Amino acid sequence: MTIQILTHPATICNFLVALPEPIHASSRDYGFDFDEEEIALELLAPLPASLSTQTIPEVEADEFEKVFHYFLS
């Protein structure tokens, strides 16, 4: 039996693919119909005065404990 040693690796295909420009995926490509810039502007908008001045209601310790145990179960 004769053993051959390859000095050059075997080439399966000799073509190179070059894309003209990089591919950028957009959310609209996946079926979402919203504009990222519009959402960003809405998130940066200040809160209405009625929401920013709300206070946290006072809760008694026993009442909080009952609700907390109910939440955990």
C-alpha positions in Angstrom: 0.0 0.0 0.0 1.4 3.4 -1.0 0.8 6.4 1.2 0.6 9.8 -0.4 1.2 13.0 1.7 -0.5 16.1 0.4 1.7 19.1 0.5 -1.2 21.5 -0.4 -4.6 21.3 1.2 -7.4 20.1 -1.0 -9.6 22.9 -2.3 -13.3 22.2 -2.6 -14.4 25.4 -4.2 -12.5 28.3 -5.6 -14.9 31.2 -5.4 -15.1 34.3 -3.2 -18.4 36.0 -2.4 -18.1 39.8 -2.1 -21.2 41.8 -1.0 -21.5 45.3 -2.3 -22.5 46.8 1.1 -23.0 45.4 4.6 -26.3 44.0 5.4 -28.3 45.8 8.1 -31.4 44.3 9.6 -34.3 46.6 10.5 -37.2 45.8 12.8 -39.5 46.4 9.8 -37.8 43.5 8.1 -39.4 41.2 10.8 -42.9 42.6 10.5 -42.8 45.3 13.2 -44.4 48.5 12.1 -43.0 51.0 14.6 -40.3 53.6 14.2 -37.4 53.4 16.6 -36.8 57.2 16.6 -40.4 57.9 17.4 -40.4 55.5 20.4 -37.1 57.0 21.6 -38.6 60.5 21.6 -41.7 59.3 23.5 -39.5 57.7 26.1 -37.5 60.9 26.5 -40.6 63.0 27.0 -41.3 64.3 30.5 -44.0 62.7 32.6 -47.3 64.5 33.1 -47.5 66.4 36.4 -50.3 64.2 37.7 -48.1 61.1 37.4 -44.9 62.7 38.9 -46.7 64.0 42.0 -48.4 60.7 43.1 -47.6 59.5 46.6 -47.2 56.0 47.9 -50.2 55.1 50.0 -49.6 54.2 53.7 -50.3 50.6 54.6 -50.5 49.1 58.0 -48.0 46.3 58.8 -50.6 43.6 59.4 -52.4 44.4 56.1 -49.1 44.4 54.2 -48.1 41.0 55.7 -51.4 39.4 54.7 -51.1 40.7 51.1 -47.4 39.8 51.0 -48.1 36.2 52.1 -51.0 36.0 49.5 -48.5 37.2 46.8 -46.0 34.5 47.7 -48.5 31.7 47.7 
